Amino acid sequence: MPAELVCFEPGCRAHYAITEVIYNCPSCGGLLEVFYPAPTESPAELKALWRSRRTSNLALDVSGVWRYREIISFLDAYDPVVTLKEGNTPLLPAPRAAEYGGLGRLTFKHQGFNPTGSFKDNGMTCGSVQALRLGMKRVACVSTGNTSASMAAYASAAGLQPVIFIPHGNISYGKLAQALEYGAKTFQVEANFDQILALVRTLAEQLGIYLLNSINPFRIEGQKTIMVEMMDQRDWNPPDWIVLPGGNLGNTSAFGKALREMVELKLIPRSPRLAVVQATGSAPFYNLVQAADRSKLDKVERPETLATAIRIGDPVSWPKALHEVVSSGGAVEKVTEQEIADAKAQIGLCGIGCEPASAATLAGIRKLRAGGVIAAEADVVAVLTGNLLKDPDYIYKYHTGQLTAPGGEKLTSTFGNQPAVVPNDPDEIARQLSW
């Protein structure tokens, strides 16, 4: 049986051909997911095959996504695949961050090591090849930064025209610069992310443009491999918790799907618990999980956070994310701007850099640990979603005491590292270094 698109809603589960250009179920409006028959190889054979490919120089094998193609087998042929050697991101131990979070140990899975500096590359290699398969010429996304950079790179590499819509004034220049450099046609719209997504979905249908936001189920398939690669790196020994930031919740959906499938395929003995962390000013998923009625998400009309990658008030993937968090026995937390900024500085003191949204993970771990949700001895992997240089202005302002929250409150540089201005005088510099 070939791969299919299947409605995620339990009461529907309608099936559609993999070649239909749809993002929601035409029958009920639910989200879609890609469904495959099980691989013919045994768990031991898959593990050995994937490990052997690490020594191969074939383009598909060098990719940290397509190396695991048996678990994302939606293509009939692999010739059209565009890869920039995405994936292959490290697991980094972080003892200092662990101590700050109240843990005995903590490991970061750093997706900022991807070609365009974020986890989006894992999904975009799959989304772009599906666009080619469907005969598309243009692809589009709405983005607060990382998606636009990644889509522009992969679309251009595939010979597609990238079209990007961003909230005017609400994007880091580090991320916008990437999209411009990679040749994207860029529109800065005077609206927020959620309003623009509704606009672009209408335009995509009218103009025959393929949408590559996280509502695209093929993006989710690529992002699944982050978890598969992590388990491979850990010799298939699952941690107790996986902690990640929550914006549009595509990663939460992808990680949960990957973990479920690996348990079903007997690649891992059990699933880790998922913990999703949101910024206080953009926390609709946190609010949903706290509510008595979880059947409807109440969007945040004007989401606010300096962590622009998670500044989303109406996350489209919330039904999938809710299922994955609940079924894993997980948790959802929210953290303040101050907590994110301080956690980011602590991650930096480990010699590990990340964008602000990534640091929500450590801030959330600290709160979940204080609340007794995560045990001190727990084996925890936190996912850092983006590179340090995605938002350098944030870093400079924090360390120089100039960082201001969206509401105008000046944040405290708790762990600030103010640069010193000194005269051209070796004795004075030596004096300042004498501590």
Secondary structure, DSSP 4 states (H G I P E B T S, - for coil): ---EEEE--TTT--EEETTS--SB-TTT--BEEEE-PPPSS-HHHHHHHHHHGGG--SHHHHSTTGGGGGGS---S-STT--------PPEEE-HHHHHHHT-S--EEEEGGGSTTSBTHHHHHHHHHHHHHHTT-SEEEEE-SSHHHHHHHHHHHHTT-EEEEEEETT-S-HHHHHHHHHTT-EEEEESS-HHHHHHHHHHHHHHHTPEE-STTSHHHHHHHHHHHHHHHHHTTT---SEEEEE-SS-HHHHHHHHHHHHHHHTTSSSSPPEEEEEEEGGG-HHHHHHHSS--SS----SS---S-GGG--SS-TTHHHHHHHHHHTT-EEEEE-HHHHHHHHHHHHTTT----HHHHHHHHHHHHHHHTTSS-TT--EEEEE-B-GGG-HHHHHHHHTT--B-TTSPBPP-TT--PPPP--S-HHHHHHHT--
